[in-house]
Amino acid sequence: MGQPPGRTAEFEEFAVLVGAGEDEEELLLPPLNFAVVETGVFRSGFPEPANFNFLQTLRLRSVVYLCPEEYPEANMEFLNVNGIRLFHFGIEGHKEPFVNIPEEIIREALKVVLDIRNHPLLIHCKRGKHRTGCVVGCLRKLQKWCLSSVFDEYQLFAAAKARVSDQRFMERFDVASLKHLSPPFCRLKGSAVA
């Protein structure tokens, strides 16, 4: 039997089997485009109820939600039951090439990500590509990643849907106003790429 529509082998590779009882196993399924960004920081597409068991294993303290839509009731209930704080930054998704990405909102989202009191933390938008990619890309600039590595990571998740406007935004994003927040987070082992 094949994989469900929209699931790739790479995506399914993240699924983890754990014993739920003596004779049964429970499949822990991560959200679309799930990945570890740093110790205590994760990224993904929009979590569905089928992903909640997996997310519980991360012991999240916070979720950074980047879409303008209200968070669904089932997701809010999951957050409340698990004591997870929601940080909602409503960024419109745009396919047009000359629409401005709201720099101040990205900056405010990064402040939440940089505050280790919010870790473990999940950053997500609808598909985990563009809005999430911009936040993570700007974080990488703050961590002093070279721009080609920032773009490579962005393209890994955006694939054929990569947008020049997103890459231009990350290239022009000024991290100077966030540098005072970065030392504890950016000193984490393995955080910088030469």
N, C-alpha and C positions, 0 to 999 in steps of 0.2 A: 504494500500500500504506500502511495506517495505522501509527500508532506502537504499539510494544509496550504491553501492558496496564500501567497504573500509571505511565507516562511522560507528562509534560505537555510542551507546546511550550516552556514556560519552562525545564524541566529539560533538554530536548534542545538548547536554545539554547547551553548551556554546553559542549556537545561540540565538540571542536576537531580539525580534520583536519591531520595533519602527514605529510610524505613519509616512508614507511618504507623506500622503495627507489625505484628508477627508475620502475617501472611500478605500484607498489602504494602505497596509503595506509592508515594505521592510524588507527582512530577512538579518540580519547582521551575516555573517558566518565567524568564526575565522579560521585561518589556522590549518592544522593538528597538533596535539600535542601542541596546544596553552596553555600557563599557565602564571600566574604572578610569577615572581621570587622574586621581591622586588618592593617597591613603585617606579614606573618609569622604571622598567626593566621587559621585557617580553621575552618569548622564544616560538619557534614554529618550525614546518617544513616549507618547502618552500611556501611562499604566492602565491596563484593563483589569477587571476583577480577577481574571485568570492569573494575573501577575502578583496578586497580593501576598500569597504564601512566600514567593521568592523574596519580595520586598521586606517581609518580616525578618528574614535571615540577615538583612543588612543592618538591622537595629537603627533605622533612621531617626534622626532628631528633627530634620527639616526637609522640606520640599520647596524648590524654587521653580515655580510654574510660570512659563513665559507667554502663554496665549491670552488673548483678551476675554475669552468666554469664561463664564462662571464655572467653578470646579463642580463636577457632577456629585450628586448626593451620595452615591455609593463610595466614591473616592474620599469625600469629606468624612464619611462615617469611618472608613478605614484609618484615616489620619487621626481622628478623635479617639478611637478605640486604642490606637497604638501610641498616643501621646506625641504625635508628629506635628510640628508647626508648619503652616503653609505661608510662604512668601509669594504673593501673586504680583507679577509684573506683566501687565497686559500689553504685549507687543503684537501689532497686526502682522499677519503673514502677507508678504507682497511678492508677486512674481514679476512685477514691472521693474525694469533695470534702473530707473532713476528715482526711486522712492527712498527717502532718507530713513535710515535705521536710527531710532531714538537713542542717541549717545548717552544722555543723562539716565535713561532707564537701564541701559546696559551697565553703566557705572554703579547705579544703586544695587543692581543684582549682584555685581561683583563684590560689593561691600559685604553682602550677606554670605557669599561663597568664601570670602577671605576670613571671615570671623569663625575661628575654630570652635567657638561655643555652639555653633549651629551644626557641627559635624557629628555623625555621618549625615550627609546631605545628598539629595538627588536633584539634579537640574534636568528639567524636561520641557518640551513643547509638544507639538502634535506628532511629528515623525522623528524628532531628535536630530534633525539635519541643519536647518538654517539658523533659527533663533538660538537654539542650544549651541550650534557650531560657532556662532559669533561670540557668545559669552565665553565658551571654552577657549576660542582663539585669542580673545583679549586677555584671558587669564594666562595663556601660554606666553604672550608678549610680556606680561608682568613678570613671568618666571624666566625671562630672557631667552626664550627659544628663538632661533633664527626664523625669519619669515617663511622660508621654504618649508621648514618642518611644521609650522603653524598651518600653512596651506595644505600640506600633505595630509595632516590629520583631519582637517575640514573636509577635504575631498574623499577621504576614506568613508565618511558617514554620508555625505551628500551625493557621492557617486555621480551619475549622469545628470543629477539635478543641481550640481554646484553652480553658484551664482557669482559672477564677476563682482557684482555690487557688494556682496557679503565680504569677499576677499579685499576689495578696496576699502571697505569700512574697517576691517581688522588692521590693514596696513596703516591707515591714517589715525587709528585710535590712539590717543595720548594717555599713557599709563602714569604720567608724572603725578597726577593728583591722588593716585592710589598707592604709591610707593611706601608711604608711611604705614600702610596697613599690611604690607606684604611680608615682612621678615619672618614671623613664625611659620607662616604657611609655606613660603617659598624655600625655606630651609629644610623642608621634609626630604627625606632620602629619595634620590632619583627624580627630583622635581625639575631639573633643568636639562635641556638637551643642547649640546653644542652645535 
